[in-house]
Amino acid sequence: MLLRNFQRCHDDQRQDGERMPGSHAGEEGSAGRKAPLLQEDVPLGPMTTLGIGGPCRALVRVSDVDDLKAALSAAQEHHLPVLFLGAGSNVLFDDRGYEGLVVRNEMRGVDIEDGEVEVAGGHDLGQLIRLLNRRGLGGLERMYGIPGSVAGAVVGNAGAYGQEIGERIVEVEIFSQGRRRRVEARELNLSYRHSRFKERPQWFLLSCRLRLDKGRQGLQGVSDEILAKRLEKYPPELRCPGSFFKNLPVENLPRQVAAGLPEHYIHYGKVPAGILLEAVGAKGTRRGDAQVASYHGNLFLNAGRAASADMLGLAGHWASKVKERFDIELEAEIRIVGPQGPDNISAPASGL
């Protein structure tokens, strides 16, 4: 029934002839195109870099606005919750799965005009950076090697080595409550690893407009150096979501807590979560097949067939140790999704 309703909803939307975001980038929806495949009971683990997670009720990959409208209409008819997913590089799903519709953003397209770039949300971040480097447009070159889509980078205000994507955002185009609209950067509540998208999970990022620095030379060389450093920490075969916990801006810590930290714990105005986790003994420990890397305290790995409860139990245990010793609450940088939706997941807080 869900499959039939999705096809009907898609046909209804196609009659409107809506063009996909990214048509400005040379990609346009074509009226009469077949509906994208909606799959039921799809395992979510293989769709993430961590490799953990049970099946979702349904999954659909959307490449334009008509696909998106049809997916949301079908979910509404069946009273299903909806989760938007990019490349799955920063998410942990529960082994019980997700009892709703996962909408995967596969909208592609880039349009460069002078020093500004409009890029579709599903576009690969690494591909975008390589293109910008070739065009001499600087500002994201040090983020090269961060896995995932542009939408995922915007949602989490991704950054590395002194650069954040939020610093370059002019505006975004979103789809919400049945319509598309532009939202300026100042309305996005951008801060360290945060954006308003985390407060508005119903916002679907269609595209993003960025302003870069023109006339830069040697950008790909910088990117390649950064990538070499990243590969030492994150070899390609590693199954992990990147940093599990957020680093902590010193300015956000209580004064007495910050004053009690050794000076060498502070790097560029932040306290790396990995240093705190290393100090309490996290490195190299494991619970089942969930493991902390032997060389980095904030790198949580799937070393085989890790269960979501083991991964969360391991992370929760070491977060509690950091709290006990430093009176600092660690906050997950990754998105944790339970059967009913984000952050609705339980696991033991301690014990290995």
C-alpha positions as CSV (number, residue, x, y, z in Angstrom):
1,M,0.0,0.0,0.0
2,L,2.8,2.4,0.9
3,L,4.5,1.7,-2.5
4,R,1.3,2.3,-4.4
5,N,0.5,5.5,-2.6
6,F,4.0,6.8,-3.2
7,Q,3.7,6.3,-6.9
8,R,0.3,8.1,-6.9
9,C,1.7,11.0,-4.9
10,H,4.7,11.2,-7.3
11,D,2.4,11.3,-10.3
12,D,0.4,14.1,-8.8
13,Q,3.5,16.2,-8.1
14,R,4.8,15.7,-11.6
15,Q,1.7,17.3,-13.0
16,D,2.9,20.5,-11.4
17,G,6.1,20.4,-13.4
18,E,8.2,21.7,-10.4
19,R,11.9,22.0,-11.2
20,M,14.5,20.6,-8.9
21,P,16.8,22.8,-6.9
22,G,19.9,22.7,-8.9
23,S,18.1,23.5,-12.2
24,H,20.1,26.7,-11.9
25,A,23.1,24.3,-12.1
26,G,22.0,22.7,-15.3
27,E,19.9,20.0,-13.7
28,E,16.2,20.0,-14.2
29,G,13.4,17.7,-13.3
30,S,11.7,16.1,-16.3
31,A,7.9,15.8,-16.4
32,G,6.8,12.2,-16.8
33,R,9.9,10.7,-15.3
34,K,9.3,7.5,-13.3
35,A,9.1,7.8,-9.6
36,P,12.3,7.0,-7.7
37,L,12.3,3.6,-6.1
38,L,10.8,3.4,-2.7
39,Q,12.2,0.5,-0.8
40,E,10.8,-1.1,2.4
41,D,12.7,-2.6,5.3
42,V,16.1,-1.3,4.2
43,P,19.1,-2.0,6.5
44,L,20.5,1.4,7.6
45,G,23.9,0.2,8.8
46,P,25.4,-0.1,5.3
47,M,24.3,3.4,4.5
48,T,26.5,4.9,7.2
49,T,30.3,5.1,7.7
50,L,29.9,3.5,11.1
51,G,28.1,0.4,9.7
52,I,25.6,0.1,12.6
53,G,21.8,0.1,12.4
54,G,18.7,-2.0,11.8
55,P,16.1,-1.5,9.0
56,C,13.9,1.5,8.4
57,R,10.2,1.2,7.5
58,A,10.9,2.7,4.1
59,L,13.6,4.5,2.2
60,V,13.5,6.8,-0.8
61,R,16.2,8.7,-2.7
62,V,15.1,12.0,-3.9
63,S,16.8,14.0,-6.8
64,D,14.3,16.9,-7.2
65,V,11.5,18.7,-5.4
66,D,8.8,16.5,-7.0
67,D,10.4,13.4,-5.5
68,L,10.6,15.1,-2.2
69,K,6.9,16.2,-2.2
70,A,5.8,12.7,-3.1
71,A,7.8,11.2,-0.3
72,L,6.5,13.6,2.3
73,S,2.9,13.2,1.0
74,A,3.1,9.4,1.3
75,A,4.6,9.6,4.8
76,Q,1.8,11.9,5.9
77,E,-0.9,9.6,4.5
78,H,0.6,6.7,6.5
79,H,1.4,8.7,9.6
80,L,5.1,7.9,9.3
81,P,7.8,10.0,10.9
82,V,10.4,11.3,8.4
83,L,14.1,11.5,8.7
84,F,16.4,13.3,6.2
85,L,19.7,11.6,5.5
86,G,22.7,12.7,3.5
87,A,25.8,10.5,3.0
88,G,25.5,8.9,6.5
89,S,28.9,9.9,7.6
90,N,27.9,11.4,11.0
91,V,25.1,9.2,12.3
92,L,24.5,6.2,14.6
93,F,21.3,4.2,14.1
94,D,19.7,1.9,16.6
95,D,19.9,-1.8,15.9
96,R,16.2,-1.9,16.1
97,G,16.0,0.4,13.1
98,Y,13.9,3.4,12.4
99,E,10.1,3.2,12.3
100,G,9.6,5.8,9.6
101,L,10.6,7.0,6.1
102,V,14.2,7.8,5.5
103,V,14.5,10.4,2.7
104,R,18.0,10.4,1.2
105,N,19.1,13.7,-0.4
106,E,20.6,12.9,-3.8
107,M,20.1,16.3,-5.4
108,R,23.2,17.3,-7.3
109,G,24.4,20.4,-9.2
110,V,26.8,23.4,-8.9
111,D,26.5,26.8,-10.4
112,I,29.5,29.2,-10.1
113,E,29.0,32.9,-10.8
114,D,32.0,35.2,-10.0
115,G,32.9,34.4,-6.4
116,E,29.6,32.9,-5.4
117,V,28.6,29.2,-5.7
118,E,25.1,27.7,-5.5
119,V,25.4,24.0,-4.8
120,A,22.6,21.4,-4.3
121,G,22.4,19.8,-0.9
122,G,23.1,16.2,-2.0
123,H,26.3,17.2,-3.7
124,D,29.5,15.5,-2.4
125,L,31.5,17.9,-0.3
126,G,34.9,16.6,-1.5
127,Q,33.8,16.9,-5.2
128,L,32.7,20.5,-4.5
129,I,36.0,21.4,-2.9
130,R,38.0,20.0,-5.8
131,L,36.0,22.0,-8.2
132,L,36.5,25.2,-6.2
133,N,40.2,24.5,-6.0
134,R,40.4,24.3,-9.8
135,R,38.6,27.6,-10.1
136,G,40.8,29.3,-7.6
137,L,38.0,29.9,-5.1
138,G,39.4,29.6,-1.6
139,G,37.8,29.2,1.8
140,L,37.0,25.5,2.0
141,E,40.3,23.9,0.9
142,R,41.2,22.9,4.5
143,M,38.0,21.0,4.9
144,Y,39.0,18.5,2.1
145,G,38.6,14.9,3.3
146,I,35.6,15.5,5.5
147,P,33.2,12.8,4.3
148,G,29.6,13.5,3.4
149,S,27.3,15.8,1.5
150,V,27.0,19.6,1.4
151,A,23.7,19.4,3.3
152,G,25.3,17.3,6.0
153,A,28.2,19.8,6.3
154,V,25.8,22.7,6.6
155,V,23.5,21.0,9.2
156,G,26.5,20.4,11.4
157,N,28.5,23.5,10.4
158,A,31.4,21.2,9.6
159,G,34.9,22.5,9.7
160,A,38.5,21.6,10.1
161,Y,41.9,23.2,10.4
162,G,40.6,26.7,11.0
163,Q,37.8,26.7,8.4
164,E,34.0,26.2,8.8
165,I,31.4,26.1,6.1
166,G,29.2,28.4,8.0
167,E,31.7,31.2,7.5
168,R,31.0,31.0,3.8
169,I,27.3,30.7,3.7
170,V,25.3,33.5,2.2
171,E,21.9,31.8,2.3
172,V,20.3,28.4,1.9
173,E,17.1,27.3,0.1
174,I,15.0,24.9,2.1
175,F,11.7,23.0,1.7
176,S,9.4,23.0,4.7
177,Q,5.6,22.9,5.2
178,G,4.9,22.3,1.6
179,R,7.0,25.2,0.2
180,R,10.5,26.2,-0.7
181,R,12.1,29.4,0.7
182,R,15.4,31.2,1.2
183,V,16.9,31.6,4.6
184,E,19.8,34.0,5.1
185,A,22.9,32.9,7.0
186,R,22.2,35.3,9.9
187,E,19.0,33.3,10.5
188,L,20.7,29.9,10.7
189,N,22.1,30.2,14.3
190,L,25.5,29.1,13.1
191,S,28.0,28.2,15.9
192,Y,30.5,25.6,16.6
193,R,29.2,22.3,15.0
194,H,25.6,23.7,15.1
195,S,23.0,25.2,12.9
196,R,19.3,25.9,13.1
197,F,18.7,22.8,11.0
198,K,19.3,20.8,14.2
199,E,16.4,22.8,15.8
200,R,14.3,22.4,12.7
201,P,14.5,18.7,11.6
202,Q,11.6,19.3,9.2
203,W,13.8,21.6,7.1
204,F,15.1,19.9,4.0
205,L,18.1,21.6,2.5
206,L,17.7,22.0,-1.2
207,S,20.7,24.2,-2.0
208,C,23.3,26.5,-0.4
209,R,24.9,29.7,-1.7
210,L,28.5,30.2,-0.6
211,R,30.8,33.2,-1.1
212,L,34.5,32.3,-1.6
213,D,37.8,34.2,-2.1
214,K,38.7,34.6,-5.7
215,G,42.1,34.4,-7.4
216,R,43.7,31.9,-5.0
217,Q,46.5,29.7,-6.1
218,G,47.8,26.3,-5.0
219,L,44.6,25.3,-3.3
220,Q,44.6,21.7,-4.3
221,G,48.1,21.4,-2.8
222,V,46.8,22.6,0.5
223,S,43.9,20.2,0.3
224,D,46.2,17.3,-0.5
225,E,48.3,18.0,2.5
226,I,45.3,18.1,4.7
227,L,44.0,14.9,3.3
228,A,47.3,13.1,4.0
229,K,47.0,14.2,7.7
230,R,43.4,13.0,7.8
231,L,44.2,9.6,6.3
232,E,46.7,9.0,9.1
233,K,43.8,9.3,11.6
234,Y,41.0,8.0,9.4
235,P,42.3,5.3,7.0
236,P,39.7,4.5,4.3
237,E,38.8,1.1,5.7
238,L,38.0,2.5,9.2
239,R,34.3,2.2,10.1
240,C,33.7,5.3,12.3
241,P,31.6,8.5,12.3
242,G,34.5,10.8,12.7
243,S,34.8,12.5,16.1
244,F,32.1,11.1,18.4
245,F,32.0,14.1,20.8
246,K,32.3,17.8,20.1
247,N,35.4,19.7,21.1
248,L,34.6,22.4,23.7
249,P,35.1,26.1,23.2
250,V,36.8,27.5,26.3
251,E,34.6,30.5,26.3
252,N,31.6,28.2,26.9
253,L,33.1,26.5,29.9
254,P,32.4,27.8,33.5
255,R,35.4,30.0,34.5
256,Q,36.4,27.8,37.4
257,V,36.4,24.7,35.2
258,A,38.5,26.3,32.5
259,A,40.9,27.6,35.1
260,G,41.5,24.1,36.4
261,L,42.5,22.6,33.1
262,P,46.2,22.2,32.2
263,E,47.3,24.8,29.7
264,H,48.3,22.2,27.1
265,Y,44.7,20.9,27.0
266,I,43.7,24.1,25.2
267,H,44.2,24.3,21.4
268,Y,43.1,27.3,19.4
269,G,40.5,28.3,22.0
270,K,39.0,24.8,22.3
271,V,39.5,21.8,24.6
272,P,39.6,18.7,22.3
273,A,37.3,16.0,23.6
274,G,40.0,13.5,22.7
275,I,42.4,14.9,25.3
276,L,39.8,14.7,28.1
277,L,38.9,11.1,27.0
278,E,42.6,10.1,26.8
279,A,43.2,11.5,30.3
280,V,40.5,9.3,31.8
281,G,41.8,6.2,30.0
282,A,39.5,5.7,27.1
283,K,42.1,4.9,24.4
284,G,42.1,1.3,23.3
285,T,39.1,0.2,25.3
286,R,36.2,-1.7,23.9
287,R,32.8,-3.1,24.6
288,G,31.8,-5.9,22.4
289,D,33.0,-4.8,18.9
290,A,32.7,-1.1,19.8
291,Q,36.1,0.2,20.3
292,V,38.0,3.4,21.0
293,A,41.1,3.8,18.8
294,S,44.4,3.1,20.5
295,Y,45.8,6.4,19.1
296,H,42.9,8.8,19.6
297,G,40.4,9.1,22.5
298,N,37.6,10.6,20.5
299,L,37.6,8.0,17.7
300,F,35.0,5.4,18.3
301,L,35.1,2.4,15.9
302,N,33.1,-0.5,14.7
303,A,35.7,-3.2,15.0
304,G,33.5,-6.0,13.6
305,R,29.8,-6.4,14.3
306,A,29.3,-3.7,16.9
307,A,25.8,-3.2,18.4
308,S,24.4,0.2,18.8
309,A,23.9,-0.4,22.6
310,D,27.6,-1.3,22.9
311,M,28.7,1.8,21.0
312,L,26.5,4.0,23.2
313,G,27.4,2.2,26.4
314,L,31.1,2.7,25.6
315,A,30.7,6.3,24.8
316,G,28.5,6.9,27.8
317,H,30.9,5.2,30.1
318,W,33.8,7.5,29.1
319,A,31.7,10.6,29.0
320,S,30.7,9.9,32.6
321,K,34.4,9.5,33.6
322,V,35.1,12.9,32.0
323,K,32.3,14.4,34.0
324,E,33.6,12.9,37.2
325,R,37.1,14.1,36.8
326,F,36.7,17.5,35.0
327,D,33.1,18.4,35.7
328,I,32.6,18.8,31.9
329,E,29.6,17.4,30.0
330,L,30.6,16.0,26.7
331,E,28.1,16.4,23.9
332,A,27.8,14.0,21.0
333,E,28.8,15.5,17.6
334,I,27.2,12.6,15.7
335,R,23.5,12.3,15.3
336,I,22.0,9.4,17.3
337,V,18.7,8.0,15.9
338,G,16.5,5.6,17.7
339,P,13.4,3.8,16.4
340,Q,11.2,6.9,16.9
341,G,13.7,9.5,15.7
342,P,16.9,11.4,16.6
343,D,18.2,11.2,20.2
344,N,15.5,8.7,21.2
345,I,17.8,5.9,22.1
346,S,18.9,4.4,25.3
347,A,22.0,2.6,26.5
348,P,23.8,2.0,29.8
349,A,25.7,5.1,30.9
350,S,28.6,3.1,32.3
351,G,30.2,-0.3,32.5
352,L,32.4,-2.0,30.1
